[in-house]
């Protein structure tokens, strides 16, 4: 064989060689991953998988591929997802609140992502303007069309499956603002918090935004505290993963503040690398080590240079860095560390 790309094989040497030959002819980047995807497709065909399951996999891969293509030109732009009810009408205080938030966050240099439907989603697109908007529409039997603001725009993506749509929400968003909504909004709220709490998606600002004087999220918070926190089902620190407010200005500040110092994170070997917008001084570093030693498995939080792996991947090589052996469990405490970095005043 021309290449020992992967141990993941079809089980047929001649077939594996044919895949290698195909890859030689098109010379894609990340050959090993392309090889494994082709092998998976072939094995599905050889294993007598139900046709309905094959259609699901094929559609999901096509939806994700197209979505990656749509978002790719905007990879350097920060994006905030706005969730909320499709049933809220223009003139409702929550509709106006979503419109004003989207307008303000766009003025701060962000783009917005919504589910592309009516209600809060349309308000978000109206506020941000179509040039600053993405729509990730779910095709439902009773509501298949996107709102008129985003219809016809190349940044509108139509999804057949909720799960692929959710992948793109989480993959592309740098912040989340949730307004009142029904079952769908509750689903998005709890899934988002679960993914952040378990480390399956990077830390990000999450704002629960009511219109002025609204009580929707206050009632939600009371339930969370009484039944989840007081029942020992979540920790007190987990509540730091969200901010409740009825002020658009506070919501915008919360989203933007999260990236004041913190930029992004990545695990390299056994260490968590935090990429930062500024250098961390000695006194601040000592303070971090003192306050957050409980989430460091061994050693200390240290300033580090860009790693060879990050250089190879061209991954934010110009940013300042700190690193430590994170216990991979206390994600809420990691959020508090990020807040401490962002709140530092020289």
Buried (B, 14 or more C-beta within 10 A) or exposed (E): EEBEBEEEBBEEEEBBEBBBEEBEEEEEEEBEEBBBEBBBBBBBEEEEEEEEEEEBEEBBBEBBEBBEEBBEEBEEBBBBBBBBBBEBEEEBBBBBBBBBBBBBBBEEEBBBBBBBBBBBBBBBBBBBBBEBBBBBBBEEEEEEEBBEBBBEBEBBBBBBBEEBBBBBBBEBBBBBBBBBBEEBBEBBBEBBBEBBBEBEBBBBBBBBBBBEEBEBBEEBBEEBBEEBBEEEEBBEBBBEBBBBBBBBEBBBBBBBBBBBBBBBBBEBEEBBBBBBEBEBEEEBBEBBBEBBEEBBEEEBBEBBEBBEEBEEEEBBBEBBBBBBBBBBEBBBBBBBBBBBBBEBEE
